[in-house]
Amino acid sequence: FSYLCELKIDGLKVVLEYERGFLKMATTRGDGKIGEDVTENIKRIESVPLRLNEGVHIIVEGEIWIGKKNLVRLNEIQKEQGEQVFANPRNIAAGSIRQLDPNIVAERRLETFIYDIAYYEKAFPSTQKDELELIKKLGFRVNPHFEYCKDIKEVIQYWKEWQRKAQKEDYLVDGAVIK
């Protein structure tokens, strides 16, 4: 077996659907059965393309997150305004994307990493690495710290390495995903 290792980002799952290359709908997982339509708010996240580099029908999945530095900035604003500070990046990302005012989403500078294709009208990539390359080619932001591992020893090495390095990233990492 060979593996592809990716960082697990501590954020909010999002599903994006594109028709003829244009963003049609964005949803969260909601209650686990029925997702919440957050299309208008998603349009305010700079790393989400409104139009893809190809006019395809595709559904992708990814993570919405907020950077640690950005969280500090937002908490400073909250303190200045006498408001309660935000507890952690995941909660602020989840709360922000559900706001009724899309301008709040823009002000909070949310980010995304896309990591999976749920539906693709063309031939599906044969490996996870090819899938991530296609996702990038279409115009999505992909976490650059994925790694091909030829055996389980390399997987363990990846995991150990990222246990040390994760704190240096501007986002929270809460594990590794092995595919």
MDTraj code that builds the backbone (N, CA, C; nanometers):
import mdtraj as md
import numpy as np

residues = "PHE SER TYR LEU CYS GLU LEU LYS ILE ASP GLY LEU LYS VAL VAL LEU GLU TYR GLU ARG GLY PHE LEU LYS MET ALA THR THR ARG GLY ASP GLY LYS ILE GLY GLU ASP VAL THR GLU ASN ILE LYS ARG ILE GLU SER VAL PRO LEU ARG LEU ASN GLU GLY VAL HIS ILE ILE VAL GLU GLY GLU ILE TRP ILE GLY LYS LYS ASN LEU VAL ARG LEU ASN GLU ILE GLN LYS GLU GLN GLY GLU GLN VAL PHE ALA ASN PRO ARG ASN ILE ALA ALA GLY SER ILE ARG GLN LEU ASP PRO ASN ILE VAL ALA GLU ARG ARG LEU GLU THR PHE ILE TYR ASP ILE ALA TYR TYR GLU LYS ALA PHE PRO SER THR GLN LYS ASP GLU LEU GLU LEU ILE LYS LYS LEU GLY PHE ARG VAL ASN PRO HIS PHE GLU TYR CYS LYS ASP ILE LYS GLU VAL ILE GLN TYR TRP LYS GLU TRP GLN ARG LYS ALA GLN LYS GLU ASP TYR LEU VAL ASP GLY ALA VAL ILE LYS".split()
xyz = np.array([
    [0.0827, -0.1184, 0.0000],
    [0.0000, 0.0000, 0.0000],
    [0.0875, 0.1253, 0.0000],
    [0.0376, 0.2299, -0.0609],
    [0.0984, 0.3620, -0.0479],
    [-0.0100, 0.4544, 0.0069],
    [0.0320, 0.5689, 0.0578],
    [-0.0598, 0.6562, 0.1296],
    [-0.0361, 0.8016, 0.0912],
    [-0.1377, 0.8824, 0.1113],
    [-0.1209, 1.0266, 0.1035],
    [-0.1614, 1.0815, 0.2393],
    [-0.0713, 1.1568, 0.3000],
    [-0.0956, 1.2147, 0.4319],
    [-0.1278, 1.3629, 0.4158],
    [-0.2287, 1.4066, 0.4883],
    [-0.2691, 1.5471, 0.4868],
    [-0.2904, 1.5925, 0.6306],
    [-0.2744, 1.7209, 0.6540],
    [-0.3032, 1.7757, 0.7859],
    [-0.4531, 1.7872, 0.8043],
    [-0.5004, 1.7574, 0.9245],
    [-0.6417, 1.7773, 0.9581],
    [-0.6529, 1.9153, 1.0210],
    [-0.7210, 2.0043, 0.9514],
    [-0.7354, 2.1426, 0.9952],
    [-0.8561, 2.1538, 1.0869],
    [-0.8399, 2.2237, 1.1980],
    [-0.9490, 2.2429, 1.2933],
    [-1.0352, 2.3590, 1.2450],
    [-1.1419, 2.3254, 1.1752],
    [-1.2312, 2.4271, 1.1202],
    [-1.3714, 2.3730, 1.1051],
    [-1.4419, 2.4282, 1.0089],
    [-1.5815, 2.3932, 0.9828],
    [-1.5905, 2.3349, 0.8423],
    [-1.6493, 2.2163, 0.8283],
    [-1.6616, 2.1540, 0.6970],
    [-1.7573, 2.2335, 0.6089],
    [-1.7193, 2.2460, 0.4808],
    [-1.8033, 2.3133, 0.3827],
    [-1.8074, 2.2288, 0.2561],
    [-1.9217, 2.2309, 0.1887],
    [-1.9400, 2.1622, 0.0616],
    [-1.9758, 2.2694, -0.0411],
    [-1.8999, 2.2728, -0.1509],
    [-1.9193, 2.3733, -0.2551],
    [-1.9587, 2.3043, -0.3847],
    [-2.0673, 2.3512, -0.4467],
    [-2.1107, 2.2956, -0.5743],
    [-2.0962, 2.4017, -0.6826],
    [-2.0356, 2.3600, -0.7935],
    [-2.0154, 2.4474, -0.9090],
    [-2.0842, 2.3861, -1.0296],
    [-2.1540, 2.4700, -1.1055],
    [-2.2161, 2.4275, -1.2299],
    [-2.1594, 2.5121, -1.3419],
    [-2.1120, 2.4468, -1.4471],
    [-2.0456, 2.5149, -1.5589],
    [-1.9350, 2.6081, -1.5084],
    [-1.8736, 2.5694, -1.3975],
    [-1.7618, 2.6442, -1.3429],
    [-1.7975, 2.7586, -1.2504],
    [-1.9253, 2.7833, -1.2277],
    [-1.9689, 2.8933, -1.1408],
    [-2.0246, 2.8389, -1.0097],
    [-1.9917, 2.9063, -0.8987],
    [-2.0425, 2.8648, -0.7683],
    [-2.1941, 2.8681, -0.7680],
    [-2.2537, 2.7539, -0.7381],
    [-2.3995, 2.7420, -0.7347],
    [-2.4512, 2.7414, -0.5911],
    [-2.3845, 2.6627, -0.5045],
    [-2.4325, 2.6487, -0.3672],
    [-2.3186, 2.6112, -0.2744],
    [-2.3290, 2.6603, -0.1511],
    [-2.2350, 2.6243, -0.0453],
    [-2.3158, 2.5862, 0.0773],
    [-2.2781, 2.4736, 0.1383],
    [-2.3497, 2.4271, 0.2566],
    [-2.2520, 2.3802, 0.3632],
    [-2.2986, 2.3861, 0.4881],
    [-2.2259, 2.3251, 0.5990],
    [-2.2895, 2.1895, 0.6229],
    [-2.2359, 2.1142, 0.7166],
    [-2.2959, 1.9842, 0.7445],
    [-2.4247, 1.9978, 0.8262],
    [-2.4534, 2.1163, 0.8777],
    [-2.5779, 2.1390, 0.9509],
    [-2.5912, 2.0462, 1.0693],
    [-2.7023, 1.9740, 1.0740],
    [-2.7257, 1.8818, 1.1855],
    [-2.6743, 1.7411, 1.1556],
    [-2.6010, 1.7266, 1.0475],
    [-2.5486, 1.5960, 1.0090],
    [-2.6327, 1.5279, 0.9025],
    [-2.7575, 1.5702, 0.8880],
    [-2.8456, 1.5145, 0.7851],
    [-2.8815, 1.6205, 0.6815],
    [-2.9101, 1.7395, 0.7294],
    [-2.9485, 1.8500, 0.6418],
    [-2.8509, 1.9645, 0.6645],
    [-2.7823, 2.0040, 0.5584],
    [-2.6854, 2.1125, 0.5681],
    [-2.7505, 2.2489, 0.5665],
    [-2.6746, 2.3481, 0.6122],
    [-2.7213, 2.4864, 0.6091],
    [-2.6696, 2.5531, 0.4827],
    [-2.7564, 2.6238, 0.4126],
    [-2.7168, 2.6980, 0.2930],
    [-2.6446, 2.8253, 0.3379],
    [-2.5158, 2.8342, 0.3064],
    [-2.4341, 2.9507, 0.3444],
    [-2.3696, 3.0143, 0.2202],
    [-2.4375, 3.0009, 0.1072],
    [-2.3819, 3.0446, -0.0206],
    [-2.3422, 3.1913, -0.0201],
    [-2.4297, 3.2792, 0.0252],
    [-2.3988, 3.4229, 0.0207],
    [-2.2786, 3.4571, 0.1080],
    [-2.2672, 3.3925, 0.2219],
    [-2.1526, 3.4194, 0.3096],
    [-2.0232, 3.3629, 0.2522],
    [-2.0308, 3.2472, 0.1903],
    [-1.9124, 3.1855, 0.1304],
    [-1.8536, 3.2753, 0.0226],
    [-1.9385, 3.3453, -0.0480],
    [-1.8922, 3.4352, -0.1546],
    [-1.8018, 3.5465, -0.1017],
    [-1.8022, 3.5692, 0.0275],
    [-1.7206, 3.6748, 0.0881],
    [-1.5851, 3.6248, 0.1380],
    [-1.5558, 3.4976, 0.1156],
    [-1.4263, 3.4415, 0.1535],
    [-1.3370, 3.4451, 0.0295],
    [-1.2280, 3.5188, 0.0378],
    [-1.1423, 3.5400, -0.0788],
    [-1.0855, 3.4117, -0.1385],
    [-1.0596, 3.3102, -0.0577],
    [-0.9998, 3.1876, -0.1098],
    [-1.1012, 3.0941, -0.1759],
    [-1.2281, 3.1333, -0.1796],
    [-1.3304, 3.0538, -0.2484],
    [-1.3521, 3.1157, -0.3864],
    [-1.3166, 3.0425, -0.4932],
    [-1.3384, 3.0983, -0.6271],
    [-1.4870, 3.1028, -0.6616],
    [-1.5310, 3.2153, -0.7156],
    [-1.6688, 3.2260, -0.7621],
    [-1.6826, 3.1616, -0.9000],
    [-1.5693, 3.1594, -0.9736],
    [-1.5643, 3.0967, -1.1053],
    [-1.4365, 3.0140, -1.1132],
    [-1.4510, 2.8905, -1.1579],
    [-1.3366, 2.8006, -1.1685],
    [-1.2594, 2.8253, -1.2982],
    [-1.1423, 2.7676, -1.3066],
    [-1.0596, 2.7795, -1.4261],
    [-1.1107, 2.6942, -1.5420],
    [-1.2080, 2.6080, -1.5154],
    [-1.2741, 2.5272, -1.6182],
    [-1.4241, 2.5300, -1.5916],
    [-1.5038, 2.5221, -1.6964],
    [-1.6493, 2.5263, -1.6834],
    [-1.7093, 2.3900, -1.6562],
    [-1.6801, 2.3331, -1.5403],
    [-1.7228, 2.1969, -1.5076],
    [-1.8291, 2.1956, -1.3980],
    [-1.8970, 2.0814, -1.3885],
    [-1.9873, 2.0562, -1.2758],
    [-1.9084, 1.9708, -1.1771],
    [-1.8899, 2.0244, -1.0569],
    [-1.8097, 1.9575, -0.9559],
    [-1.8627, 1.9945, -0.8176],
    [-1.8523, 1.9008, -0.7259],
    [-1.8834, 1.9258, -0.5851],
    [-1.7577, 1.8916, -0.5061],
    [-1.7087, 1.9885, -0.4281],
    [-1.5876, 1.9678, -0.3488],
    [-1.6177, 1.9892, -0.2014],
    [-1.5320, 1.9324, -0.1185],
    [-1.5448, 1.9464, 0.0259],
    [-1.4160, 2.0039, 0.0814],
    [-1.4298, 2.0813, 0.1867],
    [-1.3121, 2.1406, 0.2470],
    [-1.3404, 2.1926, 0.3860],
    [-1.2495, 2.2742, 0.4327],
    [-1.2544, 2.3260, 0.5694],
    [-1.2477, 2.4783, 0.5666],
    [-1.3364, 2.5417, 0.6413],
    [-1.3310, 2.6865, 0.6635],
    [-1.2586, 2.7067, 0.7956],
    [-1.1636, 2.7995, 0.7968],
    [-1.0868, 2.8232, 0.9183],
    [-1.0504, 2.9706, 0.9276],
    [-1.0049, 3.0082, 1.0456],
    [-0.9572, 3.1444, 1.0665],
    [-0.8172, 3.1347, 1.1262],
    [-0.7286, 3.2189, 1.0779],
    [-0.5903, 3.2161, 1.1242],
    [-0.5767, 3.2606, 1.2689],
    [-0.4748, 3.2074, 1.3346],
    [-0.4505, 3.2420, 1.4759],
    [-0.4213, 3.3912, 1.4912],
    [-0.3426, 3.4484, 1.3999],
    [-0.3113, 3.5916, 1.4063],
    [-0.4379, 3.6746, 1.3876],
    [-0.5232, 3.6294, 1.2994],
    [-0.6489, 3.6994, 1.2757],
    [-0.7404, 3.6915, 1.3979],
    [-0.7394, 3.5786, 1.4669],
    [-0.8177, 3.5640, 1.5900],
    [-0.7710, 3.6638, 1.6954],
    [-0.6402, 3.6803, 1.7075],
    [-0.5866, 3.7783, 1.8029],
    [-0.6358, 3.9182, 1.7667],
    [-0.6306, 3.9521, 1.6369],
    [-0.6766, 4.0836, 1.5902],
    [-0.8244, 4.1046, 1.6234],
    [-0.9073, 4.0033, 1.5959],
    [-1.0508, 4.0148, 1.6236],
    [-1.0784, 4.0266, 1.7731],
    [-1.0036, 3.9531, 1.8547],
    [-1.0237, 3.9624, 1.9999],
    [-0.9818, 4.0984, 2.0541],
    [-0.8804, 4.1601, 1.9952],
    [-0.8427, 4.2958, 2.0356],
    [-0.9561, 4.3935, 2.0064],
    [-1.0196, 4.3778, 1.8919],
    [-1.1349, 4.4621, 1.8565],
    [-1.2494, 4.4369, 1.9539],
    [-1.2745, 4.3102, 1.9854],
    [-1.3817, 4.2758, 2.0799],
    [-1.3581, 4.3420, 2.2157],
    [-1.2330, 4.3357, 2.2647],
    [-1.1995, 4.3972, 2.3935],
    [-1.2209, 4.5472, 2.3901],
    [-1.1748, 4.6124, 2.2816],
    [-1.1901, 4.7576, 2.2669],
    [-1.3370, 4.7987, 2.2703],
    [-1.4233, 4.7128, 2.2170],
    [-1.5665, 4.7418, 2.2117],
    [-1.6415, 4.6922, 2.3357],
    [-1.5661, 4.6385, 2.4323],
    [-1.6277, 4.5886, 2.5549],
    [-1.7079, 4.4608, 2.5345],
    [-1.6778, 4.3884, 2.4298],
    [-1.7488, 4.2640, 2.3975],
    [-1.6687, 4.1441, 2.4483],
    [-1.7350, 4.0309, 2.4557],
    [-1.6697, 3.9073, 2.4971],
    [-1.5748, 3.8604, 2.3871],
    [-1.4575, 3.8099, 2.4248],
    [-1.3616, 3.7611, 2.3258],
    [-1.4037, 3.6238, 2.2754],
    [-1.3540, 3.5890, 2.1577],
    [-1.3848, 3.4604, 2.0972],
    [-1.2970, 3.3522, 2.1592],
    [-1.3556, 3.2360, 2.1843],
    [-1.2860, 3.1288, 2.2559],
    [-1.1786, 3.0607, 2.1718],
    [-1.2094, 3.0290, 2.0466],
    [-1.1126, 2.9576, 1.9638],
    [-1.1443, 2.9771, 1.8157],
    [-1.0495, 2.9477, 1.7283],
    [-1.0698, 2.9701, 1.5852],
    [-1.1849, 2.8899, 1.5245],
    [-1.2032, 2.7673, 1.5675],
    [-1.3103, 2.6867, 1.5082],
    [-1.4478, 2.7471, 1.5366],
    [-1.4694, 2.7888, 1.6613],
    [-1.5990, 2.8464, 1.6972],
    [-1.6265, 2.9764, 1.6222],
    [-1.5235, 3.0596, 1.6060],
    [-1.5467, 3.1850, 1.5344],
    [-1.5720, 3.1586, 1.3861],
    [-1.5044, 3.0603, 1.3279],
    [-1.5295, 3.0268, 1.1874],
    [-1.6733, 2.9782, 1.1708],
    [-1.7166, 2.8880, 1.2593],
    [-1.8520, 2.8333, 1.2516],
    [-1.9570, 2.9423, 1.2744],
    [-1.9336, 3.0274, 1.3730],
    [-2.0293, 3.1348, 1.3999],
    [-2.0319, 3.2384, 1.2901],
    [-1.9174, 3.2693, 1.2341],
    [-1.9087, 3.3715, 1.1298],
    [-1.9822, 3.3297, 1.0040],
    [-1.9659, 3.2061, 0.9639],
    [-2.0249, 3.1618, 0.8373],
    [-2.1773, 3.1554, 0.8460],
    [-2.2300, 3.1546, 0.9687],
    [-2.3753, 3.1493, 0.9878],
    [-2.4367, 3.2876, 1.0123],
    [-2.3561, 3.3919, 1.0039],
    [-2.4062, 3.5280, 1.0253],
    [-2.5083, 3.5655, 0.9178],
    [-2.6036, 3.6486, 0.9545],
    [-2.7020, 3.6958, 0.8575],
    [-2.6437, 3.8035, 0.7661],
    [-2.5406, 3.8712, 0.8125],
    [-2.4790, 3.9796, 0.7365],
    [-2.3490, 3.9306, 0.6732],
    [-2.3445, 3.9134, 0.5394],
    [-2.2220, 3.8675, 0.4734],
    [-2.1025, 3.9605, 0.4944],
    [-2.1268, 4.0871, 0.5269],
    [-2.0157, 4.1795, 0.5514],
    [-1.9337, 4.1372, 0.6730],
    [-1.9978, 4.0748, 0.7702],
    [-1.9258, 4.0259, 0.8889],
    [-1.8273, 3.9166, 0.8478],
    [-1.8699, 3.8308, 0.7561],
    [-1.7818, 3.7250, 0.7073],
    [-1.6588, 3.7873, 0.6411],
    [-1.6805, 3.8885, 0.5585],
    [-1.5685, 3.9545, 0.4905],
    [-1.4735, 4.0179, 0.5923],
    [-1.5278, 4.0828, 0.6948],
    [-1.4452, 4.1491, 0.7972],
    [-1.3604, 4.0495, 0.8758],
    [-1.4091, 3.9289, 0.8927],
    [-1.3388, 3.8299, 0.9758],
    [-1.2311, 3.7538, 0.9003],
    [-1.2224, 3.7724, 0.7716],
    [-1.1132, 3.7162, 0.6894],
    [-1.0972, 3.5656, 0.7059],
    [-1.2047, 3.4943, 0.6826],
    [-1.2002, 3.3484, 0.6882],
    [-1.1189, 3.2938, 0.5709],
    [-1.0735, 3.1717, 0.5853],
    [-0.9934, 3.1037, 0.4829],
    [-1.0529, 2.9661, 0.4563],
    [-1.0103, 2.9042, 0.3474],
    [-1.0512, 2.7665, 0.3179],
    [-0.9336, 2.6860, 0.2658],
    [-0.9417, 2.5573, 0.2895],
    [-0.8602, 2.4577, 0.2213],
    [-0.9587, 2.3539, 0.1678],
    [-0.9491, 2.3211, 0.0425],
    [-1.0336, 2.2175, -0.0172],
    [-0.9505, 2.0898, -0.0257],
    [-1.0120, 1.9762, 0.0110],
    [-0.9362, 1.8517, 0.0194],
    [-1.0008, 1.7313, -0.0480],
    [-1.1220, 1.7453, -0.1027],
    [-1.1878, 1.6263, -0.1571],
    [-1.2855, 1.6649, -0.2674],
    [-1.3008, 1.5751, -0.3634],
    [-1.4026, 1.5881, -0.4672],
    [-1.5119, 1.4868, -0.4367],
    [-1.6340, 1.5350, -0.4166],
    [-1.7472, 1.4467, -0.3885],
    [-1.8169, 1.4035, -0.5178],
    [-1.8149, 1.4925, -0.6166],
    [-1.8745, 1.4620, -0.7478],
    [-1.7953, 1.5368, -0.8533],
    [-1.7730, 1.4694, -0.9667],
    [-1.7040, 1.5327, -1.0792],
    [-1.7608, 1.4733, -1.2066],
    [-1.8004, 1.5585, -1.2992],
    [-1.8654, 1.5113, -1.4209],
    [-1.7693, 1.4425, -1.5183],
    [-1.6422, 1.4657, -1.5023],
    [-1.5423, 1.4037, -1.5899],
    [-1.4832, 1.2809, -1.5217],
    [-1.3822, 1.2229, -1.5841],
    [-1.3150, 1.1063, -1.5266],
    [-1.2538, 1.1450, -1.3919],
    [-1.2850, 1.0673, -1.2917],
    [-1.2397, 1.0941, -1.1560],
    [-1.0902, 1.0636, -1.1454],
    [-1.0137, 1.1478, -1.0757],
    [-0.8704, 1.1200, -1.0581],
    [-0.8486, 0.9836, -0.9925],
    [-0.7389, 0.9170, -1.0300],
    [-0.7166, 0.7811, -0.9811],
    [-0.6509, 0.7750, -0.8443],
    [-0.5866, 0.8848, -0.8007],
    [-0.5235, 0.8859, -0.6687],
    [-0.5613, 1.0133, -0.5947],
    [-0.5413, 1.0128, -0.4652],
    [-0.5683, 1.1323, -0.3849],
    [-0.4748, 1.2471, -0.4244],
    [-0.3513, 1.2147, -0.4563],
    [-0.2568, 1.3182, -0.4993],
    [-0.3064, 1.3830, -0.6288],
    [-0.3522, 1.3021, -0.7241],
    [-0.4071, 1.3559, -0.8491],
    [-0.5318, 1.4399, -0.8222],
    [-0.6106, 1.3977, -0.7242],
    [-0.7316, 1.4727, -0.6871],
    [-0.6945, 1.6112, -0.6345],
    [-0.5957, 1.6172, -0.5459],
    [-0.5521, 1.7466, -0.4920],
    [-0.4931, 1.8347, -0.6016],
    [-0.4190, 1.7749, -0.6945],
    [-0.3629, 1.8518, -0.8059],
    [-0.4744, 1.9087, -0.8939],
    [-0.5782, 1.8302, -0.9200],
    [-0.6923, 1.8784, -0.9980],
    [-0.7633, 1.9921, -0.9245],
    [-0.7846, 1.9745, -0.7963],
    [-0.8497, 2.0776, -0.7156],
    [-0.7724, 2.2091, -0.7276],
    [-0.6395, 2.2025, -0.7150],
    [-0.5562, 2.3230, -0.7291],
    [-0.5684, 2.3816, -0.8699],
    [-0.5630, 2.2960, -0.9704],
    [-0.5703, 2.3407, -1.1100],
    [-0.7011, 2.4151, -1.1377],
    [-0.8083, 2.3713, -1.0750],
    [-0.9379, 2.4365, -1.0958],
    [-0.9466, 2.5728, -1.0271],
    [-0.8558, 2.6012, -0.9325],
    [-0.8535, 2.7331, -0.8693],
    [-0.8791, 2.7344, -0.7205],
    [-0.8879, 2.6178, -0.6587],
    [-0.9105, 2.6110, -0.5148],
    [-0.7786, 2.6176, -0.4392],
    [-0.7879, 2.6580, -0.3159],
    [-0.6715, 2.6585, -0.2282],
    [-0.6645, 2.5223, -0.1582],
    [-0.5487, 2.4599, -0.1653],
    [-0.5239, 2.3292, -0.1046],
    [-0.4120, 2.3477, -0.0026],
    [-0.4227, 2.2808, 0.1108],
    [-0.3137, 2.2878, 0.2071],
    [-0.1889, 2.2265, 0.1430],
    [-0.0789, 2.3007, 0.1417],
    [0.0400, 2.2529, 0.0697],
    [0.1172, 2.1416, 0.1412],
    [0.0810, 2.1090, 0.2635],
    [0.1594, 2.0155, 0.3428],
    [0.1109, 1.8713, 0.3321],
    [0.0684, 1.8311, 0.2130],
    [0.0355, 1.6901, 0.1940],
    [0.1603, 1.6187, 0.1437],
    [0.1647, 1.4884, 0.1710],
    [0.2859, 1.4150, 0.1355],
    [0.2528, 1.2711, 0.0961],
    [0.3098, 1.2278, -0.0140],
    [0.2987, 1.0888, -0.0567],
    [0.3932, 1.0038, 0.0281],
    [0.3423, 0.8939, 0.0808],
    [0.4238, 0.8030, 0.1623],
    [0.4147, 0.6632, 0.1025],
    [0.5299, 0.6015, 0.0801],
    [0.5310, 0.4706, 0.0140],
    [0.5027, 0.3551, 0.1088],
    [0.5097, 0.3806, 0.2415],
    [0.4805, 0.2731, 0.3364],
    [0.4393, 0.3335, 0.4712],
    [0.3993, 0.2476, 0.5627],
    [0.3482, 0.2931, 0.6924],
    [0.4566, 0.3624, 0.7751],
    [0.5826, 0.3254, 0.7556],
    [0.6917, 0.3919, 0.8274],
    [0.6981, 0.5397, 0.7899],
    [0.6797, 0.5693, 0.6628],
    [0.6799, 0.7094, 0.6193],
    [0.5571, 0.7839, 0.6722],
    [0.4454, 0.7152, 0.6839],
    [0.3252, 0.7758, 0.7422],
    [0.3531, 0.8158, 0.8869],
    [0.4121, 0.7263, 0.9621],
    [0.4444, 0.7544, 1.1026],
    [0.5429, 0.8699, 1.1121],
    [0.6399, 0.8738, 1.0231],
    [0.7362, 0.9840, 1.0215],
    [0.6666, 1.1175, 0.9930],
    [0.5731, 1.1190, 0.8977],
    [0.4945, 1.2398, 0.8670],
    [0.4209, 1.2871, 0.9925],
    [0.3539, 1.1936, 1.0581],
    [0.2755, 1.2256, 1.1784],
    [0.3656, 1.2832, 1.2873],
    [0.4794, 1.2196, 1.3106],
    [0.5715, 1.2687, 1.4136],
    [0.6258, 1.4071, 1.3782],
    [0.6610, 1.4265, 1.2526],
    [0.7135, 1.5551, 1.2074],
    [0.6110, 1.6670, 1.2290],
    [0.4849, 1.6386, 1.1953],
    [0.3823, 1.7425, 1.2086],
    [0.3356, 1.7628, 1.3520],
    [0.3615, 1.6686, 1.4390],
    [0.3361, 1.6941, 1.5810],
    [0.4277, 1.8053, 1.6296],
    [0.5490, 1.8107, 1.5770],
    [0.6452, 1.9158, 1.6144],
    [0.6186, 2.0467, 1.5402],
    [0.5846, 2.0389, 1.4118],
    [0.5774, 2.1576, 1.3266],
    [0.4424, 2.2285, 1.3270],
    [0.3378, 2.1632, 1.3697],
    [0.2020, 2.2168, 1.3557],
    [0.1829, 2.3527, 1.4220],
    [0.2468, 2.3742, 1.5365],
    [0.2290, 2.5009, 1.6092],
    [0.2784, 2.6216, 1.5315],
    [0.3656, 2.5988, 1.4337],
    [0.4221, 2.7092, 1.3558],
    [0.3259, 2.7605, 1.2488],
    [0.2234, 2.6831, 1.2179],
    [0.1265, 2.7246, 1.1163],
    [0.0283, 2.8254, 1.1750],
    [-0.0339, 2.9056, 1.0892],
    [-0.1287, 3.0076, 1.1351],
    [-0.2680, 2.9498, 1.1601],
    [-0.2860, 2.8239, 1.1360],
    [-0.4140, 2.7558, 1.1601],
    [-0.3912, 2.6437, 1.2592],
    [-0.5005, 2.5992, 1.3205],
    [-0.4896, 2.4880, 1.4155],
    [-0.4938, 2.3548, 1.3416],
    [-0.4032, 2.2670, 1.3778],
    [-0.3973, 2.1321, 1.3218],
    [-0.4370, 2.0383, 1.4338],
    [-0.5361, 1.9534, 1.4078],
    [-0.5775, 1.8597, 1.5123],
    [-0.5605, 1.7144, 1.4695],
    [-0.4543, 1.6911, 1.3913],
    [-0.4224, 1.5549, 1.3539],
    [-0.3793, 1.5451, 1.2093],
    [-0.3730, 1.4223, 1.1627],
    [-0.3372, 1.3935, 1.0242],
    [-0.4453, 1.3040, 0.9647],
    [-0.4682, 1.3177, 0.8363],
    [-0.5611, 1.2338, 0.7635],
    [-0.4774, 1.1480, 0.6704],
    [-0.4977, 1.0182, 0.6781],
    [-0.4214, 0.9232, 0.5987],
    [-0.5165, 0.8608, 0.4982],
    [-0.4854, 0.8752, 0.3709],
    [-0.5724, 0.8194, 0.2662],
    [-0.4919, 0.7237, 0.1808],
])
top = md.Topology()
chain = top.add_chain()
for i, resn in enumerate(residues, 1):
    res = top.add_residue(resn, chain, resSeq=i)
    for name in ("N", "CA", "C"):
        top.add_atom(name, md.element.get_by_symbol(name[0]), res)
traj = md.Trajectory(xyz[None], top)
